[in-house]
Amino acid sequence: MGHRGTIINTIYYTFIVYYRYTLCHRFDGRKKGKRGTRDFNEKQKLLHKYKKEMKGAVRELKKDTRFLAREKLRIQMEKDEARKRKVREIMGGLAHQEGEYKRMKLGIKEKTDDSKT
């Protein structure tokens, strides 16, 4: 058996380092973009233009769809209104016929303005 050395408790101190931010360049108000090759920049520009055009086309399609839905609804409302008007006329005519039938059945004569003379 060998002799083991004694273990000494050690405390490690960590020091906080304060960094001071210094401006290394002058700020001229422009963004520093990623500078790539001419082909890469052209590709990015075309991609941006493509996305913009696609969004515009989708917007136009949505607008056209809304217009078509509005027109379809307007046409359907006109048809419904015409149908309701015809039904009202038919029901009015039936009510008039029903009234005449009941008067004939009961033997009631219609009042006329000729009886006053």
C-alpha positions in Angstrom: 0.0 0.0 0.0 1.2 3.3 -1.0 1.0 6.5 0.9 -1.7 8.9 -0.4 -1.0 12.6 -0.3 -3.2 14.9 1.6 -5.9 16.7 -0.3 -5.9 20.5 0.2 -9.2 22.3 -0.4 -8.5 25.0 -2.9 -10.7 27.9 -3.8 -10.6 29.2 -7.3 -11.3 32.9 -7.7 -12.8 34.1 -10.9 -12.3 37.7 -11.8 -15.0 39.7 -13.6 -13.6 41.4 -16.6 -15.4 44.6 -17.6 -15.3 45.3 -21.3 -15.4 48.8 -22.5 -17.1 49.2 -25.9 -15.4 51.6 -28.2 -16.5 52.6 -31.7 -13.8 51.6 -34.1 -15.4 53.1 -37.1 -17.4 56.2 -38.0 -21.1 55.6 -38.5 -22.3 57.1 -41.7 -26.0 56.1 -41.5 -25.8 53.3 -44.1 -26.2 49.6 -43.5 -23.3 47.4 -44.0 -24.8 44.7 -46.2 -23.2 41.4 -47.1 -21.0 42.0 -50.0 -21.0 39.0 -52.3 -20.1 38.3 -55.8 -21.9 40.0 -58.6 -23.8 36.8 -59.5 -24.9 36.2 -55.9 -26.1 39.8 -55.6 -28.0 39.6 -58.9 -29.6 36.3 -57.8 -30.7 37.8 -54.5 -32.1 40.8 -56.4 -34.0 38.6 -58.8 -35.3 36.4 -55.9 -36.5 39.5 -54.1 -38.3 40.7 -57.2 -39.8 37.3 -57.8 -41.2 37.2 -54.3 -42.6 40.7 -54.6 -44.3 39.9 -57.9 -45.7 36.6 -56.5 -47.2 38.5 -53.6 -48.7 41.0 -56.0 -50.2 38.2 -58.2 -51.7 36.5 -55.1 -53.2 39.8 -54.0 -54.7 40.3 -57.4 -56.1 36.8 -57.5 -57.7 37.3 -54.1 -59.2 40.6 -55.2 -60.6 39.0 -58.4 -62.1 36.1 -56.3 -63.8 38.6 -53.9 -65.2 40.5 -56.9 -66.6 37.3 -58.5 -68.1 36.2 -55.2 -69.7 39.6 -54.8 -71.2 39.4 -58.3 -72.4 35.9 -57.8 -74.1 36.9 -54.6 -75.7 39.9 -56.3 -77.1 37.8 -59.1 -78.4 35.2 -56.6 -80.1 38.0 -54.6 -81.7 39.4 -57.7 -83.0 35.9 -58.6 -84.3 35.4 -55.1 -86.0 38.8 -55.1 -87.7 38.0 -58.5 -88.8 34.7 -57.2 -90.3 36.2 -54.0 -92.1 38.8 -56.0 -93.7 36.1 -58.3 -94.6 34.0 -55.2 -96.3 37.1 -53.6 -98.3 37.8 -56.8 -99.4 34.2 -57.1 -100.3 34.0 -53.4 -102.3 37.3 -53.7 -104.2 35.9 -56.7 -104.9 32.7 -54.8 -106.1 34.7 -51.8 -108.4 36.7 -54.1 -109.8 33.5 -55.7 -110.3 31.9 -52.3 -112.2 35.0 -51.2 -114.5 34.9 -54.3 -115.1 31.2 -53.8 -116.2 31.7 -50.2 -118.5 34.6 -51.1 -120.1 32.5 -53.9 -120.4 29.6 -51.5 -122.1 31.7 -48.8 -124.2 33.6 -51.4 -122.9 37.0 -50.5 -123.1 39.5 -53.3 -120.4 42.0 -53.8 -121.2 45.5 -52.9 -121.2 47.9 -55.8 -121.5 51.6 -56.0 -124.4 51.3 -58.5 -126.9 50.5 -55.8 -126.8 54.1 -54.5 -128.5 55.6 -57.6 
